[in-house]
Structures are given as structure tokens and as C-alpha cells.
């Protein structure tokens, strides 16, 4: 069983329990999942804390977390961001400010900034996080 943190197009957050990722994909593509608050069926998975459980994780009735390497956690995070965030490149600060001020639709974006642009975003109250970029050896 996999538990996903979900949100609808109106940003209502809730949990969904699925047999596996394929079950999530199938149900979501058929619009079988709906928000318990507004009944919207436009649903996305949102980031949540990373916990990995295997078949042997239920010893003595307790769930035990398996260790995940920092590199693996970063890979999972990058995969999620690549799939769920629009890449606006070096226009990140410009687009983030427009979203913050309501000039553009609220959405997940990713991109690059200069140190000065980051400072301007902070001064304007725009929330963002920096995720280290890395290259994987083949």
C-alpha cells in the first residue's frame, strides 16, 4: 500500500491510499479520484517526506524506516521536480514575481537565478527553495 499526499486544483490537500503507482495513474487518468472538500477531479501528487518500507518492515507490529542514501533522496527529489514543475530557465525570478503578484497563474516552476535575483525575491516575500543540481555518471 502506498500513501500519497494529494491536492486539487484549488489547493485542498488530502491523502490517497493506492495499491501501487500504476493504480494511482489508472484511477487519476479516469478521473476516479476527487477532492473531499470541493469534489474536483483535477488532482496532483504533492511532495511529502520520504519513507521507504519493505516487506520486512512490520517486525513486531511496528513500522520501521529503511535508510535511504542522501544521493538517492536527491535523485528522487529531482525526478519529482522534473515531472511536476515547469522549467522557466533563467526567467525564474521574473515568473516567480508575476505568480506572487497574481499576474500569472499559480503553478510549480523551476529555473535558475542570480544572487541578486534571489535577494530581490526574498525582499518581495516570494517563497522558494534551492535544490542542488548534480550530474549522474553513466
DSSP file (Angstrom, degrees, kcal/mol; ACC not computed):
  #  RESIDUE AA STRUCTURE BP1 BP2  ACC     N-H-->O    O-->H-N    N-H-->O    O-->H-N    TCO  KAPPA ALPHA  PHI   PSI    X-CA   Y-CA   Z-CA
    1    1 A X              0   0    0      0, 0.0     2,-0.4     0, 0.0    18,-0.2   0.000 360.0 360.0 360.0 133.2    0.0    0.0    0.0
    2    2 A X  E     -A   18   0A   0     16,-3.4    16,-3.0    18,-0.1     2,-0.6  -0.953 360.0-153.6-116.1 133.7    1.3    3.5   -1.0
    3    3 A X  E     -A   17   0A   0     -2,-0.4     2,-0.4    14,-0.2    14,-0.2  -0.935  15.0-169.7-108.2 120.2    0.0    6.6    0.7
    4    4 A X  E     -A   16   0A   0     12,-3.0    12,-2.3    -2,-0.6     2,-0.5  -0.862  22.7-130.3-108.4 143.0    0.3    9.8   -1.5
    5    5 A X  E     -A   15   0A   0     41,-0.5    41,-2.8    -2,-0.4     2,-0.3  -0.819  39.0-173.5 -84.5 128.0   -0.2   13.4   -0.4
    6    6 A X  E     -AB  14  45A   0      8,-3.7     8,-2.4    -2,-0.5     2,-0.3  -0.810  16.6-169.7-123.4 159.7   -2.6   14.9   -3.0
    7    7 A X  E     -AB  13  44A   0     37,-2.2    37,-2.5    -2,-0.3     6,-0.2  -0.992  15.1-135.2-147.7 151.3   -4.0   18.3   -3.8
    8    8 A X  E >   - B   0  43A   0      4,-1.7     3,-2.2    -2,-0.3    35,-0.2  -0.379  42.1 -89.8 -95.0 178.7   -6.7   19.5   -6.1
    9    9 A X  T 3  S+     0   0    0     33,-0.8    34,-0.1     1,-0.3    -1,-0.1   0.677 128.5  56.1 -64.0 -17.1   -6.6   22.5   -8.4
   10   10 A X  T 3  S-     0   0    0      2,-0.1    -1,-0.3    30,-0.0     3,-0.1   0.215 120.2-109.6 -99.0  13.9   -8.0   24.7   -5.5
   11   11 A X    <   +     0   0    0     -3,-2.2     2,-0.5     1,-0.2    -2,-0.1   0.676  64.7 152.4  67.2  22.2   -5.0   23.6   -3.3
   12   12 A X        -     0   0    0      1,-0.0    -4,-1.7     2,-0.0     2,-0.4  -0.727  34.7-147.1 -77.1 129.2   -7.1   21.5   -0.9
   13   13 A X  E     +A    7   0A   0     -2,-0.5     2,-0.3    -6,-0.2    -6,-0.2  -0.803  29.9 147.2-105.3 141.7   -4.6   18.8    0.4
   14   14 A X  E     -A    6   0A   0     -8,-2.4    -8,-3.7    -2,-0.4     2,-0.3  -0.956  40.8 -99.1-159.3 170.9   -5.6   15.2    1.4
   15   15 A X  E     -A    5   0A   0     -2,-0.3     2,-0.4   -10,-0.2   -10,-0.2  -0.707  24.3-165.3-100.4 150.5   -4.2   11.7    1.4
   16   16 A X  E     -A    4   0A   0    -12,-2.3   -12,-3.0    -2,-0.3     2,-0.5  -1.000   8.3-150.9-132.7 137.6   -4.8    8.9   -1.1
   17   17 A X  E     +A    3   0A   0     -2,-0.4     2,-0.3   -14,-0.2   -14,-0.2  -0.926  22.8 173.6-110.5 127.6   -4.1    5.2   -0.5
   18   18 A X  E     -A    2   0A   0    -16,-3.0   -16,-3.4    -2,-0.5     3,-0.1  -0.947  42.1-126.5-135.5 152.4   -3.2    3.1   -3.5
   19   19 A X  S    S-     0   0    0     -2,-0.3     2,-0.3   -18,-0.2    -1,-0.1   0.909  89.3 -33.8 -61.2 -42.9   -2.0   -0.5   -4.2
   20   20 A X  S  > S-     0   0    0    -18,-0.1     4,-1.8   -19,-0.1     3,-0.3  -0.933  73.3 -78.0-164.9-179.6    0.9    0.9   -6.3
   21   21 A X  H  > S+     0   0    0     -2,-0.3     4,-2.8     1,-0.2     5,-0.2   0.860 125.6  57.6 -62.5 -35.9    1.9    3.8   -8.6
   22   22 A X  H  > S+     0   0    0      1,-0.2     4,-2.7     2,-0.2    -1,-0.2   0.886 104.1  51.9 -63.2 -38.3    0.0    2.1  -11.5
   23   23 A X  H  > S+     0   0    0     -3,-0.3     4,-2.6     2,-0.2     5,-0.3   0.919 110.6  48.5 -63.8 -42.7   -3.2    2.1   -9.5
   24   24 A X  H  X S+     0   0    0     -4,-1.8     4,-2.9     2,-0.2     5,-0.3   0.957 113.1  47.4 -58.6 -50.9   -2.8    5.9   -8.8
   25   25 A X  H  X S+     0   0    0     -4,-2.8     4,-2.4     1,-0.2    -2,-0.2   0.913 114.2  46.8 -58.8 -44.9   -2.1    6.5  -12.5
   26   26 A X  H  X S+     0   0    0     -4,-2.7     4,-1.4     2,-0.2    -1,-0.2   0.944 115.7  43.4 -63.7 -50.0   -5.0    4.5  -13.7
   27   27 A X  H  <>S+     0   0    0     -4,-2.6     5,-2.9    -5,-0.2     6,-0.5   0.895 115.7  48.3 -65.4 -40.0   -7.5    6.0  -11.2
   28   28 A X  H ><5S+     0   0    0     -4,-2.9     3,-1.6    -5,-0.3    -1,-0.2   0.909 109.2  52.1 -68.5 -40.7   -6.3    9.5  -11.8
   29   29 A X  H 3<5S+     0   0    0     -4,-2.4    -1,-0.2    -5,-0.3    -2,-0.2   0.802 110.6  48.9 -66.1 -26.9   -6.4    9.3  -15.6
   30   30 A X  T 3<5S-     0   0    0     -4,-1.4    -1,-0.3    -5,-0.2    -2,-0.2   0.358 113.9-120.3 -90.8   4.9  -10.0    8.0  -15.4
   31   31 A X  T < 5S+     0   0    0     -3,-1.6    -3,-0.2    10,-0.1    -2,-0.1   0.850  71.1 136.4  58.9  36.8  -10.9   10.9  -13.0
   32   32 A X      < +     0   0    0     -5,-2.9     2,-0.5    -6,-0.1    -4,-0.2   0.544  50.4  78.0 -89.0  -8.5  -11.9    8.5  -10.3
   33   33 A X        +     0   0    0     -6,-0.5     2,-0.3     8,-0.2    10,-0.1  -0.872  62.6 177.5-103.1 131.4  -10.1   10.5   -7.6
   34   34 A X        -     0   0    0     -2,-0.5     7,-0.2     8,-0.1     2,-0.2  -0.970  35.2-100.4-136.4 152.6  -11.9   13.6   -6.3
   35   35 A X     >  -     0   0    0      5,-2.6     4,-1.7    -2,-0.3   -22,-0.1  -0.479  23.2-143.7 -67.5 130.4  -11.2   16.2   -3.6
   36   36 A X  T  4 S+     0   0    0     -2,-0.2    -1,-0.1     1,-0.2   -22,-0.0   0.662  98.0  46.6 -71.1 -13.5  -13.2   15.5   -0.4
   37   37 A X  T  4 S+     0   0    0      3,-0.1    -1,-0.2   -25,-0.0    -2,-0.0   0.908 133.4   7.0 -91.7 -51.7  -13.6   19.3    0.0
   38   38 A X  T  4 S-     0   0    0      2,-0.1    -2,-0.2   -26,-0.0    -1,-0.0   0.456  90.0-123.5-115.7  -2.7  -14.7   20.6   -3.4
   39   39 A X     <  +     0   0    0     -4,-1.7    -3,-0.1     1,-0.2     2,-0.1   0.589  54.0 156.7  70.6  12.3  -15.2   17.4   -5.4
   40   40 A X        -     0   0    0      1,-0.1    -5,-2.6    -6,-0.1    -1,-0.2  -0.413  34.1-159.1 -65.6 143.8  -12.7   18.5   -8.1
   41   41 A X        +     0   0    0     -7,-0.2     2,-1.1    -2,-0.1    -8,-0.2   0.196  65.2 103.8-109.3  14.7  -11.2   15.6  -10.0
   42   42 A X        +     0   0    0    -11,-0.1   -33,-0.8     2,-0.0     2,-0.3  -0.778  57.0 166.9 -93.3  90.0   -8.1   17.6  -11.2
   43   43 A X  E     -B    8   0A   0     -2,-1.1     2,-0.3   -35,-0.2   -35,-0.2  -0.849  20.1-176.8-118.1 140.8   -5.7   16.0   -8.7
   44   44 A X  E     -B    7   0A   0    -37,-2.5   -37,-2.2    -2,-0.3     2,-0.4  -0.930  30.3-112.7-129.6 156.2   -1.9   16.0   -8.4
   45   45 A X  E     -B    6   0A   0     -2,-0.3     2,-0.3   -39,-0.2   -39,-0.3  -0.719  33.4-156.2 -83.4 138.4    0.6   14.4   -6.1
   46   46 A X        -     0   0    0    -41,-2.8   -41,-0.5    -2,-0.4   -33,-0.0  -0.835  28.3 -87.7-113.8 155.3    2.5   16.8   -3.9
   47   47 A X        +     0   0    0     -2,-0.3     2,-0.3   -43,-0.1    -1,-0.1  -0.261  50.2 172.0 -61.1 145.2    5.9   16.3   -2.2
   48   48 A X        -     0   0    0     -3,-0.0    -1,-0.0     1,-0.0    -3,-0.0  -0.890  43.2 -67.5-141.8 173.9    5.9   14.6    1.2
   49   49 A X        -     0   0    0     -2,-0.3     2,-0.6     1,-0.1    -1,-0.0  -0.323  56.9-111.3 -64.7 151.1    8.5   13.3    3.5
   50   50 A X        +     0   0    0      2,-0.0     2,-0.4    -3,-0.0    -1,-0.1  -0.755  44.6 161.5 -93.3 120.1   10.4   10.3    2.1
   51   51 A X        -     0   0    0     -2,-0.6     2,-0.5     2,-0.0    16,-0.1  -0.998  18.3-162.2-134.7 133.6    9.8    7.0    3.9
   52   52 A X        -     0   0    0     14,-0.4    14,-1.7    -2,-0.4     2,-0.4  -0.968   7.7-174.9-119.3 126.8   10.5    3.6    2.4
   53   53 A X        -     0   0    0     -2,-0.5     2,-0.2    12,-0.2    12,-0.1  -0.973   4.0-164.7-123.1 134.5    9.0    0.5    3.7
   54   54 A X    >   -     0   0    0     -2,-0.4     3,-1.6    10,-0.3    10,-0.1  -0.480  42.0 -91.1-104.6-179.5    9.8   -3.0    2.6
   55   55 A X  T 3  S+     0   0    0      1,-0.3     3,-0.5    -2,-0.2    -1,-0.0   0.796 126.3  51.7 -62.4 -29.1    8.0   -6.3    3.1
   56   56 A X  T >  S+     0   0    0      1,-0.2     3,-0.6     2,-0.1    -1,-0.3   0.231  81.9  97.2 -92.5  15.0   10.1   -7.0    6.3
   57   57 A X  T <   +     0   0    0     -3,-1.6     7,-1.4     1,-0.2    -1,-0.2   0.489  65.7  73.5 -82.8  -2.9    9.3   -3.6    7.8
   58   58 A X  T >   +     0   0    0     -3,-0.5     3,-1.9     5,-0.2    -1,-0.2   0.033  61.3 156.9-103.9  28.2    6.5   -4.8   10.0
   59   59 A X  G X  S-     0   0    0     -3,-0.6     3,-2.1     1,-0.3    -3,-0.0  -0.284  75.7  -3.3 -56.4 131.7    8.5   -6.6   12.7
   60   60 A X  G 3  S-     0   0    0      1,-0.3    -1,-0.3     3,-0.0     3,-0.1   0.782 128.1 -64.9  55.1  31.6    6.6   -7.0   16.0
   61   61 A X  G <  S+     0   0    0     -3,-1.9     2,-0.4     1,-0.2    -1,-0.3   0.520 110.1 116.2  75.8   3.3    3.7   -4.9   14.6
   62   62 A X    <   -     0   0    0     -3,-2.1     2,-0.5    -4,-0.1    -1,-0.2  -0.833  64.7-128.4-106.9 144.4    5.9   -1.8   14.2
   63   63 A X        -     0   0    0     -2,-0.4     2,-0.4    -5,-0.2    -5,-0.2  -0.779  26.3-164.2 -87.2 132.0    6.7    0.0   11.0
   64   64 A X        -     0   0    0     -7,-1.4   -10,-0.3    -2,-0.5     2,-0.3  -0.964  14.5-129.4-120.2 134.1   10.5    0.6   10.7
   65   65 A X        -     0   0    0     -2,-0.4     2,-0.3   -12,-0.1   -12,-0.2  -0.585  17.0-138.0 -80.8 140.8   12.0    3.0    8.2
   66   66 A X        -     0   0    0    -14,-1.7   -14,-0.4    -2,-0.3     2,-0.1  -0.744  29.4-104.1 -92.8 147.0   14.8    1.8    5.9
   67   67 A X        -     0   0    0     -2,-0.3     2,-0.4   -16,-0.1    -1,-0.1  -0.419  32.1-162.5 -70.3 144.9   17.7    4.1    5.4
   68   68 A X        -     0   0    0     -2,-0.1   -18,-0.0   -18,-0.1    -3,-0.0  -0.996  23.3-116.3-127.0 133.8   17.9    5.9    2.1
   69   69 A X     >  -     0   0    0     -2,-0.4     4,-2.5     1,-0.1     5,-0.2  -0.325  21.6-119.6 -67.7 150.7   21.2    7.5    1.0
   70   70 A X  H  > S+     0   0    0      1,-0.2     4,-2.4     2,-0.2     5,-0.2   0.884 115.7  53.8 -56.5 -38.3   21.3   11.3    0.6
   71   71 A X  H  > S+     0   0    0      2,-0.2     4,-2.3     1,-0.2    -1,-0.2   0.925 109.1  47.4 -63.1 -44.0   22.2   10.8   -3.1
   72   72 A X  H  > S+     0   0    0      2,-0.2     4,-2.5     1,-0.2    -2,-0.2   0.908 111.4  51.2 -64.1 -41.6   19.1    8.5   -3.6
   73   73 A X  H  X S+     0   0    0     -4,-2.5     4,-2.3     1,-0.2    -1,-0.2   0.908 110.8  48.7 -61.1 -41.5   16.9   11.0   -1.8
   74   74 A X  H  X S+     0   0    0     -4,-2.4     4,-2.6     2,-0.2    -1,-0.2   0.881 109.8  52.3 -66.7 -37.7   18.2   13.8   -4.0
   75   75 A X  H  X S+     0   0    0     -4,-2.3     4,-2.4     2,-0.2    -2,-0.2   0.928 110.1  48.2 -62.2 -44.8   17.6   11.7   -7.1
   76   76 A X  H  X S+     0   0    0     -4,-2.5     4,-2.2     2,-0.2    -2,-0.2   0.917 112.0  49.8 -62.1 -43.6   14.0   11.1   -6.1
   77   77 A X  H  X S+     0   0    0     -4,-2.3     4,-2.6     1,-0.2    -2,-0.2   0.928 111.0  48.7 -61.1 -46.4   13.5   14.8   -5.4
   78   78 A X  H  X S+     0   0    0     -4,-2.6     4,-2.9     1,-0.2    -1,-0.2   0.895 109.8  52.3 -62.3 -40.2   15.0   15.7   -8.8
   79   79 A X  H  X S+     0   0    0     -4,-2.4     4,-1.8     2,-0.2    -1,-0.2   0.919 111.1  47.4 -61.7 -42.7   12.7   13.2  -10.6
   80   80 A X  H  X S+     0   0    0     -4,-2.2     4,-2.2     2,-0.2    -2,-0.2   0.940 113.6  46.8 -63.5 -47.1    9.7   14.6   -8.9
   81   81 A X  H  X S+     0   0    0     -4,-2.6     4,-1.8     1,-0.2    -2,-0.2   0.919 110.7  52.7 -62.7 -43.8   10.6   18.2   -9.7
   82   82 A X  H  < S+     0   0    0     -4,-2.9    -1,-0.2     1,-0.2    -2,-0.2   0.874 115.9  40.8 -59.4 -36.5   11.4   17.3  -13.3
   83   83 A X  H  < S+     0   0    0     -4,-1.8    -1,-0.2    -5,-0.2    -2,-0.2   0.807 125.6  31.5 -81.5 -30.4    8.0   15.7  -13.7
   84   84 A X  H  < S+     0   0    0     -4,-2.2     2,-0.4    -5,-0.2    24,-0.3   0.379 103.9  72.8-116.8   4.1    5.9   18.2  -11.8
   85   85 A X  S  < S-     0   0    0     -4,-1.8     2,-0.4    -5,-0.2    24,-0.2  -0.965  72.8-125.2-125.2 138.9    7.5   21.7  -12.3
   86   86 A X  E     -c  109   0B   0     22,-2.4    24,-2.7    -2,-0.4     2,-0.7  -0.659  25.9-130.6 -78.7 129.2    7.6   23.9  -15.3
   87   87 A X  E     +c  110   0B   0     -2,-0.4    24,-0.2    22,-0.2    -1,-0.0  -0.732  31.9 170.4 -85.1 113.4   11.1   24.8  -16.3
   88   88 A X    >   -     0   0    0     22,-3.1     3,-1.8    -2,-0.7    23,-0.2   0.285  28.3-155.6-104.8   7.6   11.3   28.6  -16.9
   89   89 A X  G >   -     0   0    0     21,-0.5    23,-2.3     1,-0.3     3,-1.0  -0.219  66.2  -8.8  59.3-135.6   15.1   28.7  -17.1
   90   90 A X  G 3  S+     0   0    0      1,-0.3     3,-0.3    21,-0.2    -1,-0.3   0.387 124.7  75.1 -80.8   6.5   16.8   31.9  -16.3
   91   91 A X  G <>  +     0   0    0     -3,-1.8     4,-2.8     1,-0.2     5,-0.3   0.171  60.8 114.4 -96.7  16.1   13.5   33.7  -16.1
   92   92 A X  H <> S+     0   0    0     -3,-1.0     4,-3.1    20,-0.7     5,-0.2   0.921  75.2  46.2 -54.0 -51.1   12.7   32.1  -12.7
   93   93 A X  H  > S+     0   0    0     19,-0.5     4,-2.2    -3,-0.3    -1,-0.2   0.914 114.1  48.6 -61.2 -44.1   12.8   35.4  -10.7
   94   94 A X  H  > S+     0   0    0      2,-0.2     4,-1.8     1,-0.2    -1,-0.2   0.937 116.2  41.8 -61.5 -48.6   10.6   37.2  -13.3
   95   95 A X  H  X S+     0   0    0     -4,-2.8     4,-2.5     2,-0.2     5,-0.2   0.901 112.5  54.6 -68.1 -40.7    8.0   34.5  -13.4
   96   96 A X  H  X S+     0   0    0     -4,-3.1     4,-2.6    -5,-0.3    -1,-0.2   0.903 108.8  48.8 -60.3 -41.4    8.0   33.9   -9.7
   97   97 A X  H  X S+     0   0    0     -4,-2.2     4,-2.2    -5,-0.2     6,-0.2   0.890 110.7  50.4 -65.4 -39.1    7.3   37.6   -9.0
   98   98 A X  H  X>S+     0   0    0     -4,-1.8     5,-2.0     2,-0.2     6,-1.4   0.898 112.7  46.2 -66.3 -40.0    4.5   37.6  -11.6
   99   99 A X  H ><5S+     0   0    0     -4,-2.5     3,-1.0     4,-0.2    -2,-0.2   0.930 112.2  51.6 -65.5 -44.4    2.9   34.5   -9.9
  100  100 A X  H 3<5S+     0   0    0     -4,-2.6    -2,-0.2     1,-0.3    -1,-0.2   0.867 112.4  45.2 -60.4 -38.4    3.4   36.1   -6.5
  101  101 A X  H 3<5S-     0   0    0     -4,-2.2    -1,-0.3    -5,-0.2    -2,-0.2   0.503 116.7-111.9 -86.5  -3.5    1.7   39.3   -7.5
  102  102 A X  T <<5S+     0   0    0     -3,-1.0    -3,-0.2    -4,-0.6    -4,-0.1   0.533  85.2 119.3  87.4   5.9   -1.2   37.4   -9.2
  103  103 A X  S   <S+     0   0    0     -5,-2.0     2,-0.3    -6,-0.2    -4,-0.2   0.770  77.9  35.6 -74.4 -25.2   -0.2   38.5  -12.8
  104  104 A X  S    S-     0   0    0     -6,-1.4    -2,-0.2    -9,-0.1     3,-0.1  -0.897 100.8 -86.0-126.8 158.3    0.3   34.8  -13.8
  105  105 A X        -     0   0    0     -2,-0.3     2,-0.3     1,-0.1    -2,-0.1  -0.307  49.5-106.2 -59.6 138.6   -1.5   31.6  -12.8
  106  106 A X        +     0   0    0     -7,-0.1     2,-0.3    -4,-0.1    -1,-0.1  -0.532  62.2 137.4 -69.7 128.1   -0.2   29.9   -9.6
  107  107 A X        -     0   0    0     -2,-0.3     2,-0.4    -3,-0.1   -22,-0.1  -0.974  57.8 -83.1-162.3 167.3    1.9   26.9  -10.6
  108  108 A X        +     0   0    0     -2,-0.3   -22,-2.4   -24,-0.3     2,-0.3  -0.682  50.6 176.9 -80.7 128.8    5.1   25.0   -9.8
  109  109 A X  E     -c   86   0B   0     -2,-0.4     2,-0.3   -24,-0.2   -22,-0.2  -0.926  14.6-168.3-130.5 157.9    8.1   26.4  -11.5
  110  110 A X  E     +c   87   0B   0    -24,-2.7   -22,-3.1    -2,-0.3   -21,-0.5  -0.966  27.8 113.1-138.9 156.6   11.8   25.7  -11.6
  111  111 A X        -     0   0    0     -2,-0.3     2,-0.3   -24,-0.2   -21,-0.2  -0.978  54.4 -67.6 171.2-162.2   14.8   27.6  -13.0
  112  112 A X        -     0   0    0    -23,-2.3   -20,-0.7    -2,-0.3   -19,-0.5  -0.848  35.4-175.1-121.6 155.5   17.9   29.5  -12.2
  113  113 A X        -     0   0    0     -2,-0.3     2,-0.2   -21,-0.1   -22,-0.1  -0.944  23.8-119.2-140.9 161.8   18.6   32.8  -10.5
  114  114 A X     >  -     0   0    0     -2,-0.3     4,-2.2   -24,-0.1     5,-0.2  -0.550  38.8-105.1 -90.3 167.9   21.5   35.1   -9.8
  115  115 A X  H  > S+     0   0    0      1,-0.2     4,-2.1     2,-0.2     5,-0.1   0.895 123.6  51.6 -60.0 -40.4   22.4   36.0   -6.2
  116  116 A X  H  > S+     0   0    0      2,-0.2     4,-2.3     1,-0.2    -1,-0.2   0.900 108.4  50.6 -64.7 -41.2   20.8   39.5   -6.7
  117  117 A X  H  > S+     0   0    0      2,-0.2     4,-2.4     1,-0.2    -1,-0.2   0.895 109.2  51.8 -63.6 -39.6   17.6   38.0   -8.1
  118  118 A X  H  X S+     0   0    0     -4,-2.2     4,-2.3     1,-0.2    -1,-0.2   0.917 109.4  49.8 -62.0 -42.6   17.4   35.7   -5.0
  119  119 A X  H  X S+     0   0    0     -4,-2.1     4,-2.3     1,-0.2    -2,-0.2   0.908 110.5  50.1 -62.5 -42.7   17.8   38.6   -2.7
  120  120 A X  H  X S+     0   0    0     -4,-2.3     4,-1.8     2,-0.2    -1,-0.2   0.901 109.4  51.3 -62.7 -41.7   15.0   40.5   -4.6
  121  121 A X  H  X>S+     0   0    0     -4,-2.4     5,-2.6     1,-0.2     4,-0.5   0.920 110.2  49.2 -61.8 -43.4   12.7   37.5   -4.3
  122  122 A X  H ><5S+     0   0    0     -4,-2.3     3,-1.2     1,-0.2    -2,-0.2   0.919 109.8  51.4 -61.8 -43.6   13.3   37.3   -0.5
  123  123 A X  H 3<5S+     0   0    0     -4,-2.3    -1,-0.2     1,-0.3    -2,-0.2   0.830 109.4  50.6 -62.9 -32.5   12.7   41.1   -0.1
  124  124 A X  H 3<5S-     0   0    0     -4,-1.8    -1,-0.3    -5,-0.2    -2,-0.2   0.530 117.8-113.4 -82.8  -6.8    9.4   40.7   -2.0
  125  125 A X  T <<5 +     0   0    0     -3,-1.2     2,-0.5    -4,-0.5    -3,-0.2   0.715  60.6 156.0  82.7  20.8    8.3   37.8    0.2
  126  126 A X      < -     0   0    0     -5,-2.6     2,-0.4    -6,-0.2    -1,-0.3  -0.715  36.3-139.3 -83.5 124.0    8.4   35.2   -2.5
  127  127 A X        +     0   0    0     -2,-0.5     2,-0.3   -31,-0.1    -5,-0.0  -0.702  38.1 145.3 -86.7 131.4    9.0   31.7   -1.0
  128  128 A X        -     0   0    0     -2,-0.4     2,-0.4   -10,-0.0    -2,-0.0  -0.974  33.2-141.3-154.6 161.9   11.3   29.4   -2.9
  129  129 A X        -     0   0    0     -2,-0.3     2,-0.5     2,-0.0    -2,-0.0  -0.967  14.4-132.5-128.2 149.9   13.9   26.7   -2.2
  130  130 A X        -     0   0    0     -2,-0.4     2,-0.5     2,-0.0    -2,-0.0  -0.873  18.5-165.3-100.5 130.0   17.2   26.0   -3.8
  131  131 A X        -     0   0    0     -2,-0.5     2,-0.0   -54,-0.0    -2,-0.0  -0.967  26.8-115.1-115.4 125.1   17.9   22.4   -4.7
  132  132 A X        -     0   0    0     -2,-0.5     2,-0.3     1,-0.1    -2,-0.0  -0.342  27.5-137.1 -62.1 135.3   21.5   21.4   -5.5
  133  133 A X        +     0   0    0     -2,-0.0     2,-0.3   -55,-0.0    -1,-0.1  -0.665  27.6 175.5 -89.2 147.9   22.0   20.4   -9.1
  134  134 A X        -     0   0    0     -2,-0.3     2,-0.4     2,-0.0     0, 0.0  -0.986  26.1-131.5-149.2 157.8   24.1   17.3   -9.9
  135  135 A X        -     0   0    0     -2,-0.3     2,-0.4     0, 0.0    -2,-0.0  -0.932  21.9-136.1-111.6 135.1   25.2   15.3  -12.8
  136  136 A X        -     0   0    0     -2,-0.4     2,-0.2     2,-0.0    -2,-0.0  -0.743  18.0-124.8 -90.6 134.9   25.0   11.5  -12.7
  137  137 A X              0   0    0     -2,-0.4    -1,-0.0     1,-0.1     0, 0.0  -0.570 360.0 360.0 -73.6 140.8   27.9    9.4  -14.1
  138  138 A X              0   0    0     -2,-0.2    -1,-0.1     0, 0.0    -2,-0.0   0.478 360.0 360.0 -76.1 360.0   26.8    7.0  -16.7
